[in-house]
Amino acid sequence: MSIPKDARINLSPEDIPKKWYNFAAEVPDIKPPINPGTKEPAKPEDFEPIFCKEIIRQEGSTERFINIPEEVRDNLIYLNRPAPLQRAYRLEKALKTPARIYFKREDMSPLGSHKGNTALAQAFYNADAGIHTLTTETGAGQWGTALAMVSNLYDIKTTVFMVKGSFMAKPLRKTIINTYGATIYASPSEYTEFGKKVLKEHPDTSGSLGIAISEACEMAAKDEHTCYSLGSVLNHVMLHQSVIGLETMQQMDIGEIDPDYVIACAGGGSNFAGMVLPMLGEKMAGRKFADTQFIAVEPKAAPSLTKGEYKYDYGDTAGFTPLLMMYTLGSDYIPSAIHAGGLRYHGMSPLVSAAYDRNLITARSYDQTQTFEAGLMFARTEGIIPAPESCHALKAAIDVALECKEKKEEKDIVFCLSGHGLLDLYGYEQYMDGTLPSSDRNDL
Ligand SMILES: *Cc1c(COP(=O)(O)O)cnc(C)c1O
């Protein structure tokens, strides 16, 4: 027996896209960010204390394609791009489905997730603008890890504020971030005025993403050679992640795959946007994907698309960031402490929100007990332990494949495996020993 052609579809380095795709070109009429002080549409200058010029330009751009700088393209090799598109033969067999299931392997980056795609671009533009330090926040740790790694490629220093609760619970993340040479503080910290204020009022707090964002922004705003970097939600992040979908479209051409379903998990929306929005652009132009369904998958603990409201809301809990027009559960919403830390966000990317509002995509949500069950099945069939976040996309792919079995339909399902779970094994341990709480509980 020979290996089937579509078992793994690889591209060569020269196939790495030369341009990013910008979905803002398809929805130029979406409502702009609002300055929280003036309540007027935010001006580019409003972002200058924390972002460099090119990032601000990309954030507001409605150009359909934006050139990827040669140096960024070259360095995508260090993230193991192009990433393979692989077929899950053994999973299909275990499910006894006539459907074909393919997955895009963002887990193959040395960082273990897709987050490096934007970290790399952001570090490049900041270094180019003479910035010597980037600050950021991290919840579960994937984003801080990504920025710490790529800053070495451009000789930038990185300071990460990690939510204190996660900092204590996941000590290996600190080790990884320090190994890459970055500085990491448990937030709230003694290193910012805001952190000191919170510590004085609540000395025992375990912190929050909102507090960590505030600390990182404060540090960036204080020094003209320091900027802030965000790992999801904003338009420029969706832009940089489009390499995922642009590569996948080339691979589907090679494999003659005409997908009936394209699926990705959605926290702030960046891996979903990266995978799906380039395809949606083709669909809106009437070229391809006429019958493709695009599905965003959320946790029941933070169902911003399926249960949220489409309105202006703050990006952070403290209310310092511009107001964004997005699906949101309210900036004061605190999701229960599920293992899929990357999906614990109250809002959704404005671009993904616009696509949902226009009925161009659909969404569904799952409890974490269901998603870990899917993850275990994937580990035992395909040999890969998916990140708890990615298990959401996987679970939806499995459900769709089972519907195909019911209806005896031979459909093509493509999902984004946004990362591996080798640094999140505690959730798997809880699932296996029967102590994994449902997402509805707040006491993990
Ligand atoms: C951060 C993260 C996510 C969620 O973030 P998005 O911006 O919605 O993509 C999903 N999967 C993994 C592995 C992550 O690290």
PDBQT file of the ligand as one rigid body, heavy atoms in Angstrom, charges set to zero:
ROOT
HETATM    1  C1  LIG A 501      -4.517  32.045  21.875  1.00  0.00    +0.000 C 
HETATM    2  C2  LIG A 501      -4.966  30.784  21.269  1.00  0.00    +0.000 A 
HETATM    3  C3  LIG A 501      -6.261  30.631  20.707  1.00  0.00    +0.000 A 
HETATM    4  C4  LIG A 501      -7.304  31.711  20.765  1.00  0.00    +0.000 C 
HETATM    5  O1  LIG A 501      -6.962  32.925  20.201  1.00  0.00    +0.000 OA
HETATM    6  P1  LIG A 501      -7.553  33.429  18.831  1.00  0.00    +0.000 P 
HETATM    7  O2  LIG A 501      -7.085  34.825  18.731  1.00  0.00    +0.000 OA
HETATM    8  O3  LIG A 501      -9.052  33.312  18.887  1.00  0.00    +0.000 OA
HETATM    9  O4  LIG A 501      -6.983  32.548  17.774  1.00  0.00    +0.000 OA
HETATM   10  C5  LIG A 501      -6.597  29.435  20.124  1.00  0.00    +0.000 A 
HETATM   11  N1  LIG A 501      -5.723  28.401  20.091  1.00  0.00    +0.000 NA
HETATM   12  C6  LIG A 501      -4.483  28.496  20.619  1.00  0.00    +0.000 A 
HETATM   13  C7  LIG A 501      -3.584  27.305  20.567  1.00  0.00    +0.000 C 
HETATM   14  C8  LIG A 501      -4.059  29.690  21.218  1.00  0.00    +0.000 A 
HETATM   15  O5  LIG A 501      -2.823  29.781  21.736  1.00  0.00    +0.000 OA
ENDROOT
TORSDOF 0
